[in-house]
Amino acid sequence: MALTIPTHFKFKPLNLQHQKSQTHLEFIRVRSTRNYSIGSYFSTHHRIVLTRVCSDGGRETRVGPQQPMPYDLESSRSGSSNPADGDVAFFVRMLGLDNDPLEREKAVIALWKYSQRGEQYVDAIIQFHESINLTVNLLQSDSSSACEAALGLLRMISSVNVYREFVAESGAIEVIIALLSRSFLTSGVKEQSLYTLWNLSIDEKLQEKIANPVLLPLLINFLEDGNKKVKECAGGFLATLARSRFNHKVMVEAGVIPKMAKLLKTDVERSNVSANFLNIDVDRLKVIRKEARNTLLELAKDECYRILVMEEGLLLVPLVGTTAYKSFRPPLDSRPSWPDGTLIEWTPKVQSKYGASEVLLGLRCRDNDANMEEAKINAMAAQSRQRFLARAGCIEMENGENSQGESSSDLQFTILPLLDGVARLVLILGLEDESAIARAAESIAGASISNHMRVSFKEAGAVKHLVRLLGHRSDAVRLAVIHALERLSVSNDVCRIIEVEGVLHPLIDALKNSEGSDSLMEKTLNILARILDPSNEMKSKEATRKTGSFGNMDEILISKSTSSLDSAAVGLLVGILKTSSPDLQRKAASILEFATDSDQSIDKIISADIECGLDAVFQQKVLQDTELERDQQTELLALKVEEAGLAISAASRLLTRLLDFESFRSTTNPARFEELLRKILRSSIPLDNKDWVAACLVKLSSFSSPGLYFENPMNIEATLHETIPRLIEQIKSSSPEAQEVAVLELNEIISEGVVDCTRAVAAEGGIFPLVKLIEDGTSTAVGAGLAILYNLSMITENHPTIVAAGAFPALERIVQSERPESMRAIHLLRALPT
C-alpha cells in the first residue's frame, strides 16, 4: 500500500544527546512557488527540511529524510495533549495497515483530538491524501474505541465543505451504513456515525446515496435509543433529509411519520412522565420534538403525506403572529357554555381573568357527570388552554421567542396535537385579521378529511363562527369560509348543525353574488344540495315516525328550507339549468326538486321559466355531438356522458315532481318533453339514469291517451299479454337466479317508458312479489325491483297497493343498511304518500 510519506524519505533515529540538550525538531515544508490544487498537490514531491533549534540560539538545517521525534500515544489517548503540527505525518503513517492494530487505534485517537482544534488542523491532516482511506479502513476494526475515533475524525473532515466529496469517494457512506447495521454498537459509535452522515447529507448530490431503504429504518429506530444525543442526532438528520422532496417517498415508506408523530405528541409542558418513560430529560425532548415538527412540516407539503400526518392525530395550523391575537376578546361575564354553544347550568363564584374557571368547569363535569360526552369535555379543555395562551400573550411563543421563524415555508405553519390544533383554528376564526381568518378557514377545509375530524370541529364551535363569517366584507374570507363549510357538510350530523345555525339565508345571498366565480358557485351549491338532500329528509321522517308524530316533520323541513328560496334565488337556479355545466345543473335541479314540496315555491319556479331550463338540460350537447366526437379519448367521452346522464336524471326527478301540480301541467307542453325523453332513452347515458327518465316518461304518458306512441301494435300486444305475465310468475318462483333474470328483463321493458306496460304489471299482480323481492333478492335484483316500483309509483292509483304490500318497512331497512340501492329507496319513499 502506498504510504503518505514518499518512499525515498527514510527517517533515522534521533541522537539522544540532542534531546538532552533541550532541543526540539520542527518540520518545515518548503513549497514550490507554483500553486497546486489538492489533487495535484498529492502527486507532487515536496522537500522536507529538518531544522534543529539549539539551546544556544543557533539553527542547524539539514535537508533530507529524517525520523520525527516519537510522540507519547498514551497521553494522546487520554486527551492530556495533542500532536504537534509536525507530527501529523507520523500519525498518518501509523494508520498504515502494516502497523499493529493498537498503534493504529492510538494514532487515529491522536488525529481525532488534533482535528478538533479547528479547520486549519483538518487541512493539515487532509494534505496526506491516504489519511481518509486509512481512517475508513479502521471502521472495520473490532475495537469500539478505534471505530469511534475514526468516525469522529471523519465527522470533523466532513464538516468542511470542500472535503465532503473526498469522504464520499472513499466509500465511507457504505461502510458507515454497514457499521450501523450491526446488532451491538456503543452510543459513541452511533453518535459519531450519525453526525458524519448528517454532515455529508448537506450536499444534495450525496443525499440519494445516503437516504436509502437500509439507513432510514435504522434512523427511525434510533429515535427510541436510550442515549439522548443519539435521539437528537437522528431527529435532526431526518429533518435535514426531509428538506429535499426526492427523499420524501422513501422516508414515508420507511415509517417516518408515525415515529415523528409519536415524539411530537409527547406532552412535555404538562407532564414529565413521558420524558421519564423515554429516558430523556425535558429540554432534550423539546429539541427532538422541534426536529420532529420540522420533519413533518416538510413532508406535509405534499398533500398525500399531509393526510398521513393528520391521520396520526396531528393538525397543521397557520402561524399568524402574536400581534393578531391582541384582538382576541372572549366574553368573561357570559354564562358558561361548551365550545359548540350549548349552555351549562353552572356559574363559578369568581370569574378568572385567564379562563381558569372554564378549566375547573371541565374538571367538574368530568368528575360529576359520567354521561357527558368525552368529545365535549376534550373540546372544553383544549379551548381553555388556547384561550389562556392568547390572554397571557404567549401564544405562538416557545422559550420566549416567536415560533414563527421555525417554519421553512412561505406561508408558515406549525403542527399541534389534534385537540389543541382544532381549538387554535377556532380561536383564530374569532380574530379581526382577515388574512389570519382566511388561512384558518382554509386549514379547516384541508383538515376535514374524515368524519371524526369534522365532528371535532363541530364540537369546538367552528360552525357558528363560519356561518357568521359568511357575511364578511372580504371576498377571500367568504371564499375560504364557504370552502370550509362545504368540506364540513359532508358529514350528515355536521350538515344538520350547519342548517340549524341559520346558514341558508347567507348561502342564498352568497349564491346571488357568486355569478363571477364558478368555484364559489359550485361550493355553495354543494352545501345547499347536502342540506336539502332527500336522505336527510327521510332520516327525519323515520325519527318522527318512531315518535308517533309522523307528518309534522315535513312541515318543519319545508318551513326551514324552502322559505329561504325567494324569487331571485329560484331565478338564479333556473338560470344555472339553462347555461351551466352538467355538474352544476344536477345540483341546481336537486335543490329545486326539494323546493317543490312547497306550494308557495311552485309559483316561483313556474314564473322563472322552468320549462326552458329543463329543456336545456334534456338537450345535452355531448349527446348530440357524440358522433362528431368519436376521435376523442374514450375515457374522456365516457366521463362527459356520465355527467350528462346524472344531470338528466336529476332534471327528470324534478319534472316528475312538477307534474303533480295542475298549475305546472296547464302551462307546459307534455308532448315536447315526451319527445325529448324518448330520444334520451335511445342515447348512450348509463342505464341507471335511464330508469329515472323512464319513470318520468310514464308519468307524462299517464296524462296522455294510452297507446299514442306505439310503433308496432303486434309487439305491444305480445308484451302485454304474454311476456309480462310470464315474467311476473317467474319472479314469484323460489329460485334467486330465475328471479334475477326475470326482474332484469321486466325492468328493461318498463324502462321503455310505455305507460301501458307499467299498468299491465300492476294489473297482473306484480306489486306484491316485487316488494317481497326487494326484501329477499340479490343486490342486482333489488336494484331492478326498486326501479320497477318507482315506475309504478308514478301512477297514483298504484300507491295503496304498494303500501299494502309492505313497502315502507322494506324500504326503511334498505335505507338503514346504507346499501348502494339506498338512494333509489329514498326516492321511492318520497314518491309514496306519507
Buried (B, 14 or more C-beta within 10 A) or exposed (E): EEBBBEEEBEBEEBEEEBEEEEBEBEBEEEEEEEEEEEEEBBEEEEEBBBBBBEEEEEEEEEEEBBBBBEBEBEBBBEEEEBBBEBBBBBBBBBBBEEBEEEBBBBBBBBBBBBBBEEEEBBBBBBBBBBBBBBBBBBBEBEBBBBBBBBBBBBBBBBBBEEBBBBBBEBBBBBBBBEBBEEEEBEBBBBBBBBBBBBBBBBBEEBBEBBBBEEBBBBBBEBBBBEBBBBBBBBBBBBBBBBBBEEBBEBBBEBEBBEBBBBBBBBEBEEEEEBBEEBEBEBEBBBBBBBBBBBBBBBBBBBEEBBBBBBBBBBBBBBBBBBEBBEEBEEEEEEEBBBBBEEEBEEEEEEBBEBBBBBBBBBBEBBEEEEEBEEBBBBBBBBBBBBBBBBBEEEBBBEEEEEBBEBBBEEEBBBBBBBBBBBBBBBBBBBBEBBBBBBBBBBBBBBBBBBEEBBBBBBBBBBBBBBBBBBEBEBEBBBBBBBBBBBBBBBBBEBBBBBBEBBBBBBBBBBBBBBEEBEEBBBBBBBBBBBBBBBBBBBBBBBEBBEEEEBEEBBEEBBEBBBBBBBEBBBBBBBBBBBEBEBBBBBBBBBBBBBBBBBEEBBBBBBEBBBBEBBBBBBEBEBBEEBEEBEEBEEEEBEEBBBBBBBBBBBBBBBBBBBBEBEEBEEEBEBEBBBEBBBBBBEBBBBEBBBBBBBBBBBBBBBEEEEEEBEEEEEEBEEBBEEBBBBBBBBBBEEEEEEBBBBBBBBBEBBBBBBBBBBBBBBEBBBBBBBBBBBBEBBEEBBBBBBBBBBBBBBBEEBBEBBBEBEBBEBBBBBBEEEBEBBBBBBBBBBBBEE
